[in-house]
């Protein structure tokens, strides 16, 4: 019989403490021990920071560990819980999904006590960590094969008060883009669960899943800005520079029309850059079919006047794969 998940230490203990979140063993694998850091300085905001949900998005675990080094001296109040790697086997395999059961951790929340290993991880986080926080920062990157600007993102939320608080928190990162992303979604997404319980949840998305100096510097600056806005650390916020741009912009997408897909298997060549402003009909990229030597190249064009916020960075694509994403200024 599967045991209940547990923490190896008391999150309420003052100061800097570390231990593990134990995810019970199941039929598919032995128990897992997820490293957890608790920085408790008394009254104030309660924040949960997670990384490594997807194993091919490596910036998040690095930035989370950097925060563990930075915060003991910088934090002034409140409690911050940091889990650098939510899905260890996926990170070790550099895989988006868990190798053991093939599941996407960000599609199975709140998880199942007697489920497969991915579901047991979600269950442990949902039971023992999420209730301890009022705000969640989930550190992602956009994944390999994409060009994507540093952005703080959320999805549309039915509760207008929570939506406003979430956008305000996302904008506090002061990144080049704050994105309200209309996504196909799933009741199993981590943010969906957190928002159901009235919590502010911001997902940080950066780059294309490759670790480089510029991306990490922007990532760390954005998270530090958000910590300052919450009042957890002191300091002056900064607008990180991305491709010679400092000023941030708030964008929103429409799911049905803003994801441009390939009509054939082929090799995609991008013809624009992220944050380019384009007009209706402008060329965004070219798809070169590979199933036929005589098939013409296929132009991918902008559906309207908009802003490019994500584009495939030269990749093999299948039919109906998304190759570009566009957005427009957020109007609230």
N, C-alpha and C positions, 0 to 999 in steps of 0.2 A: 504493500500500500504506500502511495506517495505521501511523504511527510510535508508539513507546511513549510513555506519559506521562512527564513529568519535572518536577523542581523546579529553579528558577533559582538556588537558593542552598543552602547547607549548613545543615541543621537542627541539626547538632552544634556550630556556632560559638557561643561564649559570648556572653551578653548579648542585647539586643533586636535582632532582624534581621527583615527583611521581603523578600518576593519573590513569586513566583507558582508555582502548580501549573498546568502546561501540559497541557491536555486536547487531544490531537491532533485535527486536522481529519478529517472523513469526507465521505461523499457528500452529507450533508444540511446541513453548515455548516462554516465555517472553524474553526481552532483556538480554544480558549477559554483565557483566563488568569484563574485564580481567585486573588485576593489571599490570601496566607498570612503570618501573623505568628508568629515563634518567639521565645519568651522563655526562655532557657536559663541557669539559675543552678546548674548542676552536679548533684550527686547528689540524689535525692529522687523523689517521685512523677512519673509521666509522664502528662500529661493532654492530650487533644484536645477542643477546644470548637468546635462547628460551628453555624452558623445558616443561614437561607435555603434550607433543603431544599425547602420549599413556598413558592411566591412570594406567596401571599396571607396569610402569617403574618409580620408585619413587625417584631414586637418583638425577635425573635432577632438579626437583623443589627444592630439599634441597640445592644442590650446587649453583643454581641460587640465592637463598635467601642469602646464605653465601657470594656470590660475592657482593650483595647489601650492606652488612655490611663491607666488606673488601675494596671495591674500592673507596669510597669517600676520604679516606686519601692516598691511594696508586696510584690512577690514575694520570698521569702526563700531558696527552694531549688527544686530540681527543674526540670522543663521543661514549658512550656505551649505548645501549638500552637493557634492560633486561625484558623479560616476563617470570616469573617463571612457570606459568601454562597456556598453550595454550588452554587446553580442560578441564575446571573445572568439568563438570559433569562426565567425564570419570575418572578423578583422584578421585573424591569422591566415585565412584563406584568401584575403582580399576579394571577398565575394559579397555582392549586395545582399543575398539571402543566406540563411543558415545552411551550411553544407549537410548537416545531419538530416533535416526534414524538408529542406528546400523552401521554407517559408520566409516571407518578408516580415521582420519583427514589427515594422510600422504598419502592418495590416491585420494584426491579431489582438490588439488591446481590447478589453482588459485581460485577455489571456484565459487559460484554464489550468486549474490546479493539477488535474490528471491528464493534461494534454501532452503534446510533443514538446521537445525542449524549447522551441521558440515561444510556444504558448505558456510554458512554465516561467520563462524569463519575464514575459509581459505580466503574468499573474503576480510575480514577486514584486516587481516595480509598482504595479497598481495597488497592491495591498499595503506595502511597507514604506514606500518612499513618496509616492504622489500625495497621500494625505498629509504629509509633513510640510508641504509647500503651498504658498499662495500664487507663486509665479514660477514658470518653467522656461528655461532656455535650452532648446534641443539643438546641438551643434552638428550640422551636416555640411556637405558640399554637394554640388549638383551631379557628381558622378563622372567617371571617365567618358571621354568622347564628346563633351559639351564645352562651349564657351559661355560663361554665365558670370555676370557682374556680382561683386559682393552685395548681398541683399539680406534684409531681415524680412521674413515672410509670415503671412497668416492666410487663413481662408475666410470667406464670409461667415459671419456668426449671426444667428437669428436674434440674439439678445443685443439690442442696440447699445446698451450701457457697457456690456462686456466688449463689444466690437470697438467702441470708442477707446476704452482703456487699453485694449490690445494694440490698436494702431498707434496710440501715443507711446506705448512701450517699445514697439517696433521702430518707430522714428527716433527714439532715444539712442539707438545704436549709431545714428548719424552716418549711415553707410550710403554709398551712391544710390541705392534703390531700396525703397520700402514697397513691398509687393503684396497686394491683396489678390490672391491667386485662386480663381475659381477652378477647382480641381475635381476630377471625377470622384475623388475621395473614397472613403470607406468608413463604416462604423468602427473599423478596427484601427484607425489611425490614432496615434498617441495624443495629438492635439485635440481630436474629437472627444476623447475621454476626458481630458483635463478641462476642456471648455464646458462639458456637460456638468462638471462639478463647480463651475463658476471661476475657474482659475485662468489667469492670464498666461497664454502660451505663445512664445515666439520661436519660430524655427529660423535659424541662421543658415543661409545657403551661400556657398562661396565656390567660385572657380569650377574646375573640371575634375576634381578628385586627385589632383597632383599637388604634392607638397613643394612649395617654393617660398623663398624669403619674402617676396612682396605680398603674397596671399596671406601668409601667417601674420605679417605685421599689420595688415588691414584687419584681419580677423580679431587679433588681440585688441587693437584699438577700439573696434566696434563693441566688443564685449565689455571692455573697461568703461566706455561711455555709458553703457546700459547700467552697469553697477553704480556709477556715479549718480545717474538719474534716480535709481532706487534708494539712494542714500546709504548704501552699504559701504562705500569708500568715498574718500574726499578727493577733490581734484577738479581740474578744468577739462571739459569735454573737447574733443578735437574731431574735425572732419577728415577722415583718411582720404588721401588722394589716390584715385584710380584712373589710369590713363589720362593724366593731366586734368582730371575733373575732381572738384572738391564738393560742390553743392549737391545735396541729395535730392531725389525726386520720388514722389509717391505715385505708384502705378497700380492699375487693376487690369485683370484679364477676363475674357469671356470664354468659357470652356469650348463651346461648339465652334467658334469662328477663329480663335486665336492660336490654335495649334495646327500647324501646317504639316501635312503628311505626304510621304512618298507614294507614288502610284505604281511603283515597280521596284524590283530588287536592283540595287545598283550601288554606285559610289557617289557620295554627295560632296560637292565642292561648294563651300560657303563663298558668297560674293558680297558680304557685308560684315560689320562688326557689332557686338552688343552695344546697346545704347545709341545706335544710329537712329536718327529720325528719318522715316521713309514715307513716301506718298503711295497712294493706290497704284498698283501695277509695277512698282519698282522691283528690280531683280534682287532676290535674297540669296539665291543659290541655284546650282545646276545639278541635276541628277543624271548620271551616266548609266543607263541600263547595262547589266552584265549578262543577261540571259540571251541577248541577241547582238550579233556584231553589226547588224544593219539598223537597229532601232535608233531613232533620233534622241538626242539629249533632251531632257525635260526641264523647262524653266520653272522655278518656284518663285512666285511673285507675291508681293504684299497685297492683302485683301482690302486694305484701306490706309488712310493716313494714320500712322501709329509709330511705336517705338519698338525696336528689336530688343528683347530682353534675354533671349537664349537662342543659340544656333549650334548645330552640329559642327564639330571642328574637324571636318574631313573624315568621313567614316563610311564603312559598308552599312547599308540599310536594307531592310526587308520591306515588302509591301505594307503600307499603313503605319510604318514607323514615323514618329514625329521628327522632323528635321529642323524646324524653326518655330519659335514662339514669339508672339508680339503682344503688346499691351498699349494702354493709353493712360493719360493722367487721371489720377484718382479724384473723383468728385464726390464730396460728402456734404 
